[in-house]
Amino acid sequence: MTISTLRTLQLSTLAVLIGSASLAQAGESITFVSQGGAYQEAQSKAILEPAAKKLGLTLKQDSSPKAYPIIKTQVQSGNVSWDVVDLPTGDCIRGEQEGLFEKLDLALIPNAAQLPAPLKDDYSVGYISYSTVLAYRTDAFDQASVPKSWADFWNTDKYPGERSLRNLPRPTLEIALLADGVAPDQLYPLDVDRAFKKLEQIKPHIATWWTSGGQSAQLISDGEVDMIQAWNGRISAVQADGAPVAFNYDQGILETNSLCVLKGSKHRDAAMKFVNELIDARLQAALPMIIDYGPLNPKAFETGVIPAKRAEQLPSSPGNMQRQALLSAQWWASDAGVKAEERWLSFVQKQ
């Protein structure tokens, strides 16, 4: 065999190996996990599938409304099959403390620089938002005098009628403090004693302590209650169905979901790159054109994808964010937050 022939064979072999490696990289798969339902369907269409296509990834999806215990089991057993998870931000923080997530490689996630500091940390980035708002039946009040604040919700003399609050301390304690006159930017650390004292005042007037978004929507839509603490998307849905219900974002509590990468992911770099695409401004802007969740990348509102009228309806638009308080997932993940959760159980059970 001549040296020339040998070199040709070596180059051919090298080309095959490089080509195989490229195909393997292009065909890499990752598994994304969210909460399922209409929310995940909207995510898939607006964000997940376009992001995977751009990166040349094979996208697998799973769903679980209670993903945290599964994540913990996977990581602790060393049998990690999920890569990127969409979780309430508090669960991401909790998982950070328990060593369940990879530290984010910001070199692979340059879009994280566009997120405000309170919406990211070393292990998670903010993804989407929704708000807890005060909603009311428009046929239960004179239009010249409708409830506009949580203080109005507590004012049973001026605003009589049936009321409902969520059977969860987060963000019901925040709501109670707003009703008691605490400024939105002064909520944290929560004055838990003050919040429970305020809740004791309204407790006899609460017809139902709701436990699911569907229940809250039904209560206000059917007229079983006149005022309710509810999620903006649930209220928008009953409005679209023709129910005489209204709300605005004044004194709303903005809550967030964040993205994390599981510790021990077999596709770590691909997962990081996928996270980067999921917070891309244009993809983020596509989601609220399908479903009532707000993007957390502020530049999504500068893309021209979201019409001005639609932006006014979203919890995270610049104008609406200024009217609300941002729930501190960090506080709720602290020892004080855990104790507040425990105290809530005795509060709701006590007659």
Secondary structure by P-SEA (a helix, b strand, c coil): ccaaaaaaaaaaaaaaaaaaaaaaaaabbbbbbccccaaaaaaaaccaaaaaaaaccbbbbbbbccaaaaaaaaaaacccccccccccaaaaaaaaaacccccccccccccccccccccccccccccccccbbbbbcccccccccccccccccccccccccbbbbbccccaaaaaaaaaaccccccccccaaaaaaaaaaaaccccccccccaaaaaaaaaacccccccccaaaaaaaaaacccccccccbbbbbbccccccccccaaaaaaaaaaaaacaaaaaaaaaccccccccccccccccccaaaaaaccccaaaaaacccccccccccaaaaaaaaaaaaaaacc
